[in-house]
Amino acid sequence: MNTLWIKLALIPTSKEWLHEHQELLVWLGSASIVTFLLGLFITPLIIVKMSEDYFLKDHPVPDDSFRGKHPAIRWITLILKNLLGFLLVLAGIAMLALPGQGLLTMLLGLVVMNFPGKRKLELRLIHFPGVLRSINWIRARAKHAPLRLPET
């Protein structure tokens, strides 16, 4: 009987809370839609752009690298790249509870960013069940070779 009373007592409070926090709920709903769209469009684009030997130890620097460019261009590119990666990691974390491929999106955010210990973390995530399979499925649909991993 007490639990029924508690449930009945909380119903008006819940309705009031929802009414008082409509703006917050709109923002959360909008964030959910944005993270879903990020995962839907940006994630496959990054997966297809990755070279098949990205996870091998002797991964070469790409020809289109910004390392030989003016320092201002390098810094702007580095900041924008890390910001995009950070947003993808946040979207991936949100997708753990919202619709979308959370682990896959977080992995791609980490791939885009630069930080110490990045390679070790990437290799741990790529070995989660289904992550490599999902990545290679997307690559196969775009007619790209599957990713190669270092032998453990």
Order of alpha helices (4+ residues) and beta strands (2+ residues): alpha-alpha-alpha-alpha-alpha-alpha
